[in-house]
Amino acid sequence: MFVLSTGSLHNYAIQRTFSLAHEVGFDGVEVIVDPRWDTHQPDYLNALRQSTGTPIRSIHAPFLTGIDGWEEDPVRSVEHGVELARAVGARLVVAHLSYRWHWIGLSSSFSHARFVLPLPVPRGADYARWLLECEQNEPANGDVRVAVENMPARRTLGVRWNPCRFNRPDELLRFRSLVLDTTHVGTWDWDLLDVYERCKSRVVHLHLSDYDGREHRLPGSGRLPLAELLRRMACDGYQGMIVLETGPQALCAGNDANVRQRLGAALAFCREHFRPQA
């Protein structure tokens, strides 16, 4: 099943993204909850999926704060995501790992640069424990699965560091259900195929995009072995979704003809290399 993440065109109205996904031939969308009310009102989303003929396959719990009508507490945020998924017919919720520290944003008055730095105040331990317990008690969510996504490396003054708890391959194996994000693996300069082989027994959901020093590029436009990854997953009998999660720049947002062409090329890439065994 090939799915388009609404985050790929987060600067478009969500209705426009649904329509494009349907036109190009995706099997549905993954809705990322963001500050727009349209991303988390069940009645509106249900009307939208019916009017466009585009199923909502998964919900991505928000990674931004300050969203009207949505809880700040990370545990309650994921629980709310499960409620939303159930209301719109989705069967999976993507959850981020817990951050280690609080954050502070610094902006320069002399340029457009903005830096995000950690404060030396620990955070996230309760949420981390809850994620692990949630994984061990999966039936509590009924027919909605919560899957945990690996997170990218961050750099400060050229130094790569890990902002999240349980973010390395061996630690991720503590979770029963994983979202493998390919571009996030790329930020660590890890071998993507090796990470997949180590974690494949847990991988139930795939966020697919390339990495060329920039995150969330179109498949085939970076240095990750995405074609081989898809072939291996097909051979292994992978049953989950393959979600295209790029960025507006990679899709040339603002020019719908180019967006359709690039979405179509990405979908063709997936279909060419992911061929389930008969």
Buried (B, 14 or more C-beta within 10 A) or exposed (E): EBBBBBBBBBEBEBBBBBBBBBBBEBBBBBBBBBBBEBBBBBEBBBEBBEEBEBBBBBBBBBBEEEBEEBBEEBBEBBBBBBBBBBBBBBBBBBBBBBBBBEEEEEEEEEEEEEEEEBEEEEBBEEBBEBBBEBBEEBEEBEEBBBBBBBBBBBEEEEEEEBBBBBBEBEBBBBBBBBBBBBBBBBBBEBEBBEBBEBBBEBBBBBBBBBBEEBBBBBBEBBEBBBBEBBBBBBEBEBEBBBBBBBBBEBBBBEEBEEBBBBBBBBBEBBEEBBEEEE
